[in-house]
């Protein structure tokens, strides 16, 4: 980003846990939002341009606490997010992976029923 600061989010607690530069020179941020979405907190994905101006945002989640911890752009131009979910799987901090196409259209969600595991990063190999 150019020097300066920007603000993203709404009236409630919204946190970015990971930020990556994307192939187009912009940025992708992942974390959680209590301002938007369906539950107490939802996965929050925000795409910005190179200046940090929001281009789009998307939430994923259910009625429970869902927090994205890491994001990575994929070779097909989409994104993969990992984090924890109380809304899906066994429902107690399960590992959750969401793969989306470019432009924030979801097409794969994987719930893994292993409780109390908090992923910290996504590695593309």
Buried (B, 14 or more C-beta within 10 A) or exposed (E): BEEEEEEBBEEEEBBBBBBBEBEEEBBBBBBBBBBBBEBBBBBBBBBBBEEBEBBEBBBBBBEBBBBBBBBBBBEEEBBBBBBBBBBBBEBEBBBBBBBBBBEBEBEEBEBBEEBEEEBEEBEEE
